[in-house]
Amino acid sequence: MNPSQRIDQLIAETADWRGKKLASIRKIILAADPEIIEEWKWMGSPVWSRDGIIVVGNAHKNKVKLTFSHGASLPDPDKIFNAGFGGKVWRAIDVSEGDEINERALKNLIRAAVEYNQVKLKKKAAAGAAAKVAKSKKA
């Protein structure tokens, strides 16, 4: 079973409001960027990635939690983050039953996470290239 099918299965097995909310959030995430890929990690967590992890989604007992790997580094002008402020790197959105998701704000956050990953990747590649040049000058 591929990751998308596993996420489908998780949503189907979570037959209450949490499954429906996770399904609607998934649609928003995938609509934010057509190159986002779905993964399945950590023994049962849906993960959405592009050039690195963007967000992990989990259905907990009384909430759906979206954890942004580098959320502390992302702009959040709409104040959509409501959890994880104690962490130095990640931030989260806890969605309770009846909560509405600000679709525009979530898409903007997803796009900012993709941009963050891409900038980080470019910096890493540039550092690797600079190290290679420095090494060849020593030889």
C-alpha positions in Angstrom: 0.0 0.0 0.0 1.4 3.4 -1.0 1.4 6.4 1.4 -1.6 8.0 -0.1 -3.6 4.8 0.2 -2.5 4.5 3.9 -3.8 8.1 4.5 -7.0 7.2 2.8 -7.3 4.2 5.1 -6.6 6.2 8.2 -9.2 8.7 7.3 -11.8 6.0 6.6 -11.0 4.3 9.9 -11.3 7.6 11.8 -15.1 7.6 11.2 -16.0 10.6 13.4 -15.4 14.3 12.9 -11.6 13.9 13.1 -11.5 11.8 9.9 -13.6 14.4 8.0 -11.5 17.2 9.3 -8.2 15.5 8.4 -9.6 14.8 4.9 -10.6 18.5 4.4 -7.2 19.6 5.7 -5.4 17.2 3.3 -7.3 18.7 0.4 -6.1 22.2 1.4 -2.5 21.0 1.8 -2.4 19.3 -1.6 -4.2 22.3 -3.3 -1.5 24.7 -1.9 1.2 23.2 -4.1 0.8 20.6 -6.8 4.3 19.2 -6.1 3.7 18.2 -2.5 4.1 14.5 -1.9 2.4 12.3 0.7 4.4 10.1 2.9 3.7 7.7 5.8 6.2 7.9 8.7 6.7 7.1 12.3 4.4 4.0 12.4 1.3 5.8 11.3 1.6 9.5 10.6 0.6 11.2 7.4 3.4 13.5 6.3 3.3 16.1 3.5 6.7 17.0 2.0 8.3 19.0 -0.7 12.1 19.3 -0.5 11.8 18.2 3.1 9.0 17.7 5.6 6.3 20.5 5.6 3.7 19.2 8.0 2.7 16.0 9.9 -1.0 15.3 10.6 -2.4 13.2 13.4 -5.9 12.5 14.7 -5.7 12.5 18.5 -8.5 11.6 20.9 -10.0 15.1 21.0 -8.3 17.0 18.2 -6.5 16.9 14.8 -3.0 18.2 15.1 -0.9 19.6 12.3 2.8 19.9 13.3 5.0 22.1 11.1 8.6 20.9 11.2 10.1 24.4 10.9 7.0 26.3 12.1 9.0 28.7 14.3 10.8 30.0 11.2 7.6 30.6 9.2 5.7 33.9 9.0 2.2 33.5 10.6 0.5 36.9 10.0 -2.9 35.3 10.5 -1.9 33.7 13.8 -3.0 30.3 12.7 -0.5 28.5 15.0 -2.1 27.8 18.3 0.2 25.2 19.9 3.9 24.2 20.2 5.2 27.7 21.2 7.5 26.1 23.7 9.5 24.4 21.0 12.4 26.2 19.3 11.8 24.7 15.9 8.3 23.4 15.4 4.8 24.9 15.7 1.4 23.3 15.5 -2.2 23.9 14.8 -4.6 22.0 17.1 -8.1 21.7 15.5 -11.0 20.7 17.8 -14.4 19.6 16.9 -16.4 22.4 15.4 -13.3 24.5 14.6 -13.1 26.1 11.2 -9.8 26.2 9.3 -8.8 29.5 7.6 -8.1 27.9 4.2 -6.2 30.9 2.8 -4.0 31.2 5.9 -3.3 27.5 5.9 -2.3 27.5 2.2 -0.1 30.5 2.8 1.6 28.7 5.7 2.1 25.6 3.5 3.6 27.7 0.8 5.9 29.4 3.3 7.0 26.0 4.5 7.8 24.9 1.0 9.8 28.1 0.4 11.7 27.6 3.7 12.6 24.1 2.6 13.8 25.2 -0.8 15.9 28.0 0.6 17.4 25.6 3.1 18.2 23.2 0.3 19.9 25.9 -1.8 22.0 27.0 1.1 23.1 23.5 1.8 24.0 23.0 -1.9 25.9 26.3 -2.0 27.8 25.3 1.1 28.7 21.9 -0.4 29.9 23.6 -3.6 32.0 26.1 -1.7 33.6 23.3 0.3 34.3 21.4 -2.9 36.0 24.5 -4.5 38.0 25.1 -1.3 39.2 21.5 -1.2 40.2 21.6 -4.9 42.3 24.8 -4.3 44.2 23.0 -1.6 45.1 20.2 -3.9 
